[in-house]
Structure formats: C-alpha cells, structure tokens
Amino acid sequence: MPRLVHMVVAAVLLSMLPGLPAAAATPGVVGTSGNLIREERPRADGIRHIDSAAMVAALKALNANTYVYPMAGDDVHWVDLREEFLPAAAAAGIDVWVLVYSPSQASCCVSRPYRHDYVAWSREIATLSKAHPHLKGWTVDDYAYDLETFTPSHLQQMRSTAKAINPALKFVPTVYYNQFTDAFVTGQAPLLDGVIFPYRDEPHRGTAWTWSVSSQVKQLAQRMPGTEVYLMPYAHPLSHSAQKPTVHYVETVTRTALQHVRSGELAGVIQYKLPYLSRDANWTRPASDNRARTGDGRLSFVVQAKTVTKAGMWCGASRTVKPVSGATRRTVGFWHRDDRGAESPAGYHVKQLLLNGKVVWQQDVTADAKDVWSRVTVDLTTRLVGATSATLQWRLYERKGVTNYFVDAGVDDITLTGLQMSGPGVEDAAAWTPGLSRQGGPVYCSAQVYHHDYGAALGARLTSLYAATP
C-alpha cells in the first residue's frame, strides 16, 4: 500500500480512537501555527520529510480544527504540503492555512518555491485549494512591516488572482495592534478577508499581562466591523520579552479570546507555535527557567530592557488577609530577590509591601546582593488593631523614570503569623491573577509558575477549551 494511503488511513483511525477527545462543535476557528515536525529518519531520497501523520494525530487530539502550515526552509515543505499533509488533514477534518514569510524576514526565513512573488503565491495556493477543499486560506507573516511592498494596488492584484481561481479562499495576513492605523483600516482592511492579530499587550510588548486582551479586541471589532479577526496568543517565547509565556498566561488569553469568539467580536483563536507534539524542542522547559526560591512559583515584577518608565509607575499583586481572633502578634514574612546589586544605580526601582494602600516596607533593588534571596518580616500588630480584614500588596515602584534599566524582582515563600490568607504560596497563578494591578504603563507583575512539562500541561488545558461548545 502506498505510504500516502497509509497516512490517510492512520489519520482516520486516530480520529476514531475512544481514548482521544472528540472534536466538539467549537466556536469559530481554533488551532495553532508553525512548529512543523519532521520524521525521525530520512527516507530513501535522503530527506527527513514532514511527519504529517504524527502532526495530524496530535492536532486532532488537541481538538484543533485549523492548522497554519509555514512555508520555511527547503522546497520539501511545499511538496509535503501538497502530497501528504493536506490529504491527511482533510481525512481528520482539519482545515489548513498556508503561511508565507514577508520580505522583511528574509534574513531568517524565505518561503520557497515562490519566495517574494506574492502574486505567484496567490495563484498557486488558490489552485491547490481547488484540489484540496480543506485548504481554506493563507497568510503573510509580519505583513504590515512591509506595506511598501503590499500596497493597495499590489494587494488588489494578489486578491484578484486568487479570487479568479477560488473565490472562497481567504487571505488573512498577520498585523500587530499598533499597525492598525487609520490608513491601514481604510486602505487595506476592505481588501482583506481577515487578519491574524498577535496579542502582546502593546504598546508595552510582553507575555505576562492579560488585562488588555478584551479592550484591544473590542477596539478592533469597532474599527473594522466587516473584517474577521483571529487572535493569536503567544505560546512560544516572544522576542525581546523578559518572561516566557506560562501555562496560566496562555490559558487565560485563550479563554478570554474564546469569550469574544462567542460574542462575535473574534472569528477564532490561533496559537503562535504551540508545542503540540512531544518531539517539539519546546515541549519541556529547562530547569533554569524556574526562578522560584522553593517549589515552582514566584511573584515576578519586571521592567524590561529598552523600556521607558516614569516616576510613580508601579505594578502590584494584592491579597486579602484576616486577623486571627485572639492572636497577640500579627506579622507577614517573605523572601525577595532581584538581579541588581550595589554596582547598579540606586533610586529608580523600589520593592515595596503595602498594607491597605500604605507602604509598610520598601527597599531599593540595589540594596542586597545580586540574585540572592533575602528574608524580611514585617510586624503589622499595631496597624491591625480592631481590623477584621486588610489588603496586602507586593509591588515594584518607579521612584524615578528609566529608559533602559532592566530588572526582574521576585517574591516567594510568604508566611503569616496571626493572619489568615487563602493559598499564601505562589504555586497557583489563578489565585493571584485577580489581584494584579498596575499604574501608568510598562511595569509588569505576574505569578510566574514553572512547568517542566510545558507542552503537556498547556496542551491539556487548551484541549479542554477547544472542545467547549458555545
């Protein structure tokens, strides 16, 4: 039996196995982009081809209904897409979009065989989609960085070429939030079938803060009411960001996005480079990523490199505490650490503990040795006389503004005397997320919980979200 037939049969059988979650009626597009996996051994032609059977099985188990297939590297990607991946995906009921790289990415990625001839890509992808109806669309990555190439007239040529062959084929380029200018919305959006919107908390650029997801989605829905928007959470580290996305972060962004899919403000969710197969290099995270003092979690307070802040900006993590009846002493103890020391300039970043909005402890990030955990105990006894509850807040405060002064401060192993707080540890990010707040801009705080088995842990949560019905 030919190998391709084997692959299609395997994909069909995998979709029928009782041990795999059945793909429920999911709201809109749910899937992932990138992370092509090659076969473990070369074939007779000496090439390690794309492992279509393994990829499709993993995507099916994830409950994904869409996969964005990147055209990077050698010509084998295009050949394997046509001859093997598309038939296997169709047999499993998975739609496919093709990703082509933009001219500005030429130093790292050039899509073959048609390179930067985007009219040719329009023609060939549309032609391929006629033979493979599960090929639903295509995208250009980092599209809006190259609007000198993708002028409205060039875009119209691309569009007319594709629509003449397959009017149903969608062109949905990748556009970042700050690139949705008035000129783009009026000149480009009407010629597009949709856009992929990678969420990174712009203008601050990070993968720790989730509170701006809804406001940005609603703004785009209002500004482009006729354009389908597909939100892209970062499941893969974002360049120039101090923190890698955590399981809780990706889950939270995805859950919020799916709420907007159900409300009609988004057309779907596409993860950026989710490690969906155990052979992916990012399936696990190195032990060095765990910066907790004990366990796997810590509070993290970050100002990223090349970031402008102003005096008075801060980010904080708050929790409610209740005095224990009859206790004669009430204290809070915790360990703190940062990556600055006496050799760094003082007077800029300050670690603080607040009680009911008032500072009860503070220390400059340069006061202790670099990367050394220190313990502090703060006596709150006299401050809590007669109180039935109180609010504690750990925060990073900007005493003076900076332009390029990176810091990552951590808090861990919180202990209480004469006070009660549910879940004082930082092992459950969900317990801390509701109490996060910031003032004025790009000072980040989050509960950073490390998962060695990142791909498995995240995949389990996304599988559940993707299977959820409207």
N, C-alpha and C positions, 0 to 999 in steps of 0.2 A: 504494500500500500504506500503511495507517495507520502513524503513527510508532511506536506501541507494538509492532506486529508487527515492524517494522524492528529495534527494540531487542532483542526476544526472539531473533530470528534471529541478530543480531550476537553476542549473548552465547553462543549455542550454538556458532556458528562459532569464536569466540575460544577456547572450551574445547577445540576440536579441533585448533587450530593446533599443528604439531610444535615450534615454537620456544618454546612456553610449557611450564613444568614441569607434569607431570601430577600431579593431586592423589592422593597415595598414601593407603593406609589409615592415617590419622593416629590417634593415641591420644586419644580424647575430643574435646572442643571446642577448636579453635584458631582464633583470629580477632583482630579489633580492634574498637574502639568509637569512634564520633564521626568528626569530620573529613568532614562532608558536603561534596561538591564540586558547585558549581552549573555549569550550562552557561555557555559563554563569551559567548553573545549572548542577548538576550531573544527570546522567541517573539512570535507575533502578539498575544498578550494583554499584552505588555509586561513579562513576568516571566521572570527567569532561573531556570528550573526546575532541580531536582536532575539532575545528569548521571548517570543510572542506568547507561547503557551503559558509560561510562568507569570508573565506580566498580566495577561488577561485573567488568569485564575485569581491573582492577588487583588486586582481591581474589582472583580466580581465579589470576592469575599468582603471587600470594603463597602459594598453597596453603591459603588460609584456608577453613574450612568454615562459619564463623559470622561475622555482622556485627551489631553493636549499633547500631541506627539511632536517632539522637537527635531528639526532638521539641522543637526550639528554634526561636524566631523566628516567622515568619508561618504561616498555615494551609496554605501551599503544601507544607510538609513532609508533612503528613498526606495531602493529595491525591496527591502524587507517590509516597508510600509505597504507597498502595492501588492506584493506576492504573498505575504504571510500575516502581517498584523491586522490589516483591515478585514480579511475573511474570518480570522479568529475572533476579533472584537464583535463583528456582526453576529456570529454564532452565539455569543454570550450576551447579546443585547446591549452592547456598549457603543455609544456614539464616539466619533473621533473628530478632533480638530487638528490641523497641522500648524505648527509654529515655525515661522521663518524669521531669521535674525535681520536686524536693521543695519544700515551702513555704519553707524557709529559703533557697532560691536565688532567691527572687522578685526580688531587686534586679538580677539579671543575666539570669535565664532563667525563662521561664514557658512551659510546654508548651501548645500550642493544638491542637484547639479546646476541650478539656475542662478545661484549666487545673488547678485543685487538687481537682477532683471525681474522686477515685481509684476510686470505685465505678463511675463512668461509664467511666473508662479501662479498668477490668476488663471491663466489659460489651462495650465497643466493640472492644478488642483481641481478646478471645475470639471475638467474632462474625466479625471479619476473619480470624482464624486458621482458622475453619471453611472459608472460601472459598479460603484460601491455606495449605495444609498445611506449607509451609516456614517459616511464622511460628510459631516454637517457644516463644517466651517473651517476658517483658518485665521491666523493672527500674525501680526508682525510685532515682535518683542521690542520694547523701548521705542515704539513708533513715533511718539511726539518729540523725541530728541532729534528727529530728522525731518522736520517739516519743510526744510529747504528741498528735500527730495520728494516728500509726499505732499506736493502742492495740490490744491483742489483739482486742477486740470489733470495731473498725473493720477490722482485718486479716481477721478471720473473715468479715465482710460482703463484703469485696473477694474473698476466696477463694471463698466460696460462689457469688457472682455469676458469676465466671469458670468455675468447675468445672461449674456447671449447663449451660453452653453448650459448653465444650470441656474435659473432664477432663484432657486431656494437656497443656494449656498451662501453662508453668512461670512462677512468679513468683520472681525471683532478685534481690532488692534489693542495693544496694551498702552494705557495712558495713566500717568500718575496724577494725583489730586491737584497739585499746583499747576498742572499743564492744561487744566480745563479753563482756559482763559475765555474771555468773551469772543475773541477772534476764532478760537477753536470751536466753541459751541455754535457759532453762527456759520462758519465757513466749512468746517469738517464734519461735525456731527450729523447733519442731514444726509451726507453721502455714505454713512456707515450703517451697518446692520446692528451694531452694538459696540461696547467697549469692555475690556477687562481692566478693572480698577484695583491695582495692588494697594492694600491698606498698610500704611506705615506711620500713622499719626502725624502726617505733615501739618505744619511746616517743620516739625521737630525731628522726624526721621528716627524711629526706634521700634522695637518689638517688645515693649514692656507695658505700654499703656493702651487700654481698650475703650476708654470712655468716649472717645471722639468718633467711634465707628458710626453710630446712629446719626449724629449731626452731619457727618460728611455724606452718608448715603442719602439722607433727606435733601441735602442741598443739590446733589447731582440729579435726583429724581425731579426736583422742582425746575432745575435749569434745562434739563433735557428730557421732557416728558415723553417724547416719542422714541427714545433710544434705550435699547436693552443694556443694562449694566450688570456685569458679573464681578462680584467682589473676590479678590484674591488675597487670602491670609498668607502670611509668611510662615510656612512650616520648616523652612530652611533658613539658616542664618542670613541676615541682611548685611550687606557690606557696609562698613563704617559705623556699625551699631555695636555698642559695648556689650550688649547682652544677647545671647541666643534665645530664640523663641522657646518657651517652656510648653509642656503639655497643657497646662491650665490656660496659658495665653492663647494658643491656637484654638483650643476648645471654646473659649469664651468668645473670640472673634467669630468663629464659625456659627456658634449658637445664635449670636446676635444677628449675623447676616441672614441666617435662615428665617428668623422672625420677619425680616424685611422682604424676603422672598415671598413669604406667605401673605404679606400685606400688599404685594405687587410693586414695591419700590426697587427690588432687585430681581434679575432674571435667573440668578444662580450663584453658586459658590465654587471656585476652582482653587485648590490649594497650590501654593508655589513649592514645588519639589518635595512633596510629602514622601518620606521613605516608607513605601508601602510593601516592600519585599525585603526579607531578612538578609539578602545578599547585598543590599544597598550599603555603601560605606557609612552612611549617616544613621543606620538602624540603631546603633548604640552610641552613647556619648562617653568620652574619656573621663576617667576619674578626676582629672584636673578641672573639669567643669564644675565639680561640686565644691563650692566655696563656703559651705556651712561649717560652723565650728563642730557641731555634732549632728548626726542624722543627715538628712538630705535637703533641709530647707533653711532659708535665712531671709530676713528683710534686706532689701538692697536699695540704696539711694545713689543715684548716678547723675553726674553732669558729663556729657560726652565730650570728646576732643573736638576742637574747632567749633565750639558752641558758644554763642553769646548769651550771657545772662545779665540780669540787673539786680541791684541791691533790693532785698525784700522778697525775691522769689523763693519758693520752697516747695517741697513735696513731703507729705506725711502719711503715716499709717496709724489709724486710731482704733482703739478698742474700749469697750465699756467694762468697768470693774465695779464690784460691790463690796463694801466693807463687811468683814465677818463680825457678827454680833459677839460682843464680849472681848474682842481682841484688844490688847493693850498697845500693840505696835503694828504699824502698817508700813510696809516697805515694798519697793519694786527693785529687783536686781536684774541685770542683763549684761551680756558680753557684747563688745563692739570692736570693730576693726575697720581700717581703711588702707588704701595703697599709697598714702602720703606719709612723710616723716618730717623731721626737723630741717632737712635740706630743702624742703619746698616752702614757698612763700606763705606766710600766715595772714589771717584777716579776711579770708574770702569764703571758704566753705566751713560751715559750723554744724556739728552734730548736736541735736537737742532732744530733750524729753520735756513734754508739756503736760500739765495737769489742768484740765478744764480751760485750755487755751492760754495758760500762763507758763512760762519757762521755769522749770524746777531743776534742770541740769543742762549744761552745754559745754562743748569742748571743740576747739579748733581741730581740723583734721591733721594738723602738723604736730599736735601736742604729744602724741605717742609714736613709738617706733613703727616703721612701715610694715604692713601685713602681719601685725602681731595682735592677737585677741587680748583685750583688757576687760576686766570686770569692774562694774560700778554698782553700788547700792544707794538708792535714794530714799531717804526717810520722809514719808508723807503723813506721819501720825498727826501732827498738829494741824495740818492743812485739811484733814478729812474729818475733823470733829463735827459730829452731827450729820454727816453726809450719809445718804442711802445709796448713792451711786456716783460715779465720776468717770471722766473720759481721760485716758492716757493717749498721748500721741508722740510717736518717734518720728523725727523729721530731719531733713537736711535743709539748712537755711543759708541763703546767699547774703553774707554781710556786705560784700562788695561784688559788683559785677565782674565777670571774666569774659575773655574772648577765646581762650584756648587753654583750659586748665582742667583736664580730666580728673575725675575722682569716682571711686566706687566704694561706698561705705556700707558696712554690714552690721546687722543686729541679730543676735541669736540667743538661745537658751535663757529665756525670760523666766524669772522666778518671783513669786509673790508671797508676802507674809502679811497675814491679817486681811487679805483681799482675795476675792474670787474673780476669775476671768475664764470663760469657757475656752478650752483649747489654747493655752498660752504658748504652745510650741509653734513653729513655723513649718510644719510638715504638711499642712493642708492649706494650699493657696486660697481656696474658696472661702475660708474663714476670715481671711484678711482683706480680700478684694473689695468688699462693700465699704470698708473704712479708709480706702485710699483717696487722697485729695491733693491737689496742687494749686499753687497760686502763681500765675503770671507767665508760665511758659515751660522751657525745656529742662526742668529739673524732674527726673524720673524717680518713682519709687514703686516697688512691687515685691510680692512674696515670690522669691526665686526657689522653686523646688526642683531638684535634680532628679532625672530618671536615667539610669544607665541604659535601660531597655526602652529608649525614647520612641522608636518606631512602633513597637508592640503596644506600649501604653497609649500613645496618641491614636494609633490605628483603632484600638478597641473603642475609644470614645467617639471617634468620627464615624465608625461603622454604625453605632447606635444612632447618632444624629442623622446620618444619611438615610437610614431606614425609616425614620419617623415620617408619619403621614401628616398632611396639612392639618 
